[in-house]
């Protein structure tokens, strides 16, 4: 299945990320780097604009949100981003499970390598939105370690590492591009 993201990977961003990706054996990262960047920006927008906007407009929440101190508002906004991220990832994942015919063929007998190492554009998109979130989370935990603590920073580092590994494609015959 082709990548369904409506914006093609900018060649300059592909060229910029390719040396790092090659060095770390993350072969499909360059064709999804723009999606990771988009997701990172989306989660930042949700945290800085959407959450404060909604939290001051919903009657039940507004008076409570306005009364929170700065530290607790930041924590609230981060939790709102986590909520939106879970909706986004679950929606993409369900779409992949229900409608991605390419992924469905990986379940056939004798295709275990594709189930482990296979790549499809839609699964790459899901991976990108997850990595974009965990990069955003890493930045937030680094910037506000005073709020979230070293444990959450360690969690963010681990999550970025694990989700970045999703761009490893063990065999060139299993890797499919947007083309």
N, C-alpha and C positions, 0 to 999 in steps of 0.2 A: 504494500500500500504506500502510496506517495505521502509525503509530509503534507498535512492539511493546513499548516500555518500559512496565513495569507500573504506573508512577506517573505520573499526569497532571502537566503543568506547573502549578505553583502560580501562581495569578493575580498574587500579590504579586511573585514573582520575574520573571514576564513583564513586569509594569509597571515593575519596577526596571531591567531590562535593555533595554527597548524604546527609551528615548531614546538610549542609546549605540549600539544596533544601527541605529537610524534614521540617526543622524549618520554612521555608517560604512558605510551601505548593506548591512548584514548582516541582511537581511530575515527569515531563518528562525532566527536565533540565539535570540530570546526564547522560542520554543516548544521549544527544546532546552537552554536554560540549566541546567535542573535535572539533565539527563543529564551535562552537562559537570561540574557540581558533584559529582554522584554519582561519576563516574569519578575526579575529583581525589581525593575522599575514599577511594575504593577503592584507588587507587595509594598513597596515604599509609598506609593500613592494611596493605597488602602490605609496604611498606618497614619500618614500625615494629613490626609484629606477626608477620606470616606469615613473612617472610624470617628474622628471628632465631629464630623458633620452629622452622622446618624445618631451618635451618642448625645448630642445636644438637641436633637429634634424628636426623638421617640419619647413620648410623654412619661412613660414609666421609668425610663432611664435618665432623662435629661437633668432633673434636679440632683440626682445622686452623682452623676458624672461631673457636673459643675462643682460639686462640693469636694471632689477628690483632690488630694494634693498632687503635685507634679509627678512624683515617683509612681503613685498608684495609677494616674492617668496613662503614663507610658506603658505600664504593665497591662492595663485594660486594652489599650490600642494594639499591643502586641498579641494579646489573646484574640482580638477581633480579626487580625490578619491570619492567625492560625485557623480560625473558624472558616474564613473565606478560602484559605489554601486547602483545607480538607474538602470543601465542597468542589473546588476546581479539580483536585486530583481524583477524587472519587468519581466525578462526572466523566473525566477523560478515561479513567480506568474502566468504568462500566461500558463506555462506548467501545473501547478496545476489545473487551471481553465479548460483547454482543455483536459487533459489526465488523471487526477487522478480519477479513477473510484470509489474508496472508498469515496472520498469527494462528488462525484456526488450522491451517495446513500443517503447522509444526507438531500437532498432536498425532499425526499419522505414525504408524509403526515404523521404527527405524530412523526416526528424525529427532532423536533425543538431543543431538548436538545443537540443533536449532532452538529447541526449548531452553537450553542453557545459554547459548551464545548468540542466538539469532537477533536480527535487527530488522525493524520496520520503521518507517517514517513516523507513524502514529505512536509507537512505543517510545521513539526518540523524543517526540513532543511531550509526552507524559514525563519522561525522565528530565527534560529541560525545565518544566514547571516545578518539579520537585527540587532540582538542584538550584534553581533561581530562588526558591523559598529558603533553602538551607544556607545559601550564600547571604541572603538578606538577614537571616537569623544570626549567622556568624558576625556580620557587621553590627547588628543590634547588641549582641552579647559582648562584643569587644568594646563598643562605644559606651555601653551602660553596664559594665561589669560590676559597678557599684550596686546596681539593682538586681541583676540576674545571677551574679556570682560566678566563681571559677568552675563550678560543676556544670552549669549551663553552657559556659564557654567551651569546656571540654566536649560536651554533647554536640555543640555546633560544629566543632572541628571534626569530630567523628562522623557526623551526618554528611558534611560536605565531602569528606573522603570516600565514604561508602557510595554516595549517590554519583560522584564523579566516576567511580569505577564502572558504572552502568554504560559508559561510552566505550568500553573495551569490546572489541569484536575479534574473537580469537582467530578466525579464518576469513581470508578475503572472499571466498565463495559464499560466505554467509552474510556478507555486508552488501546492503542495497542502498543506493543513493537516491536523491530526489529525482534524478533524471529518468 
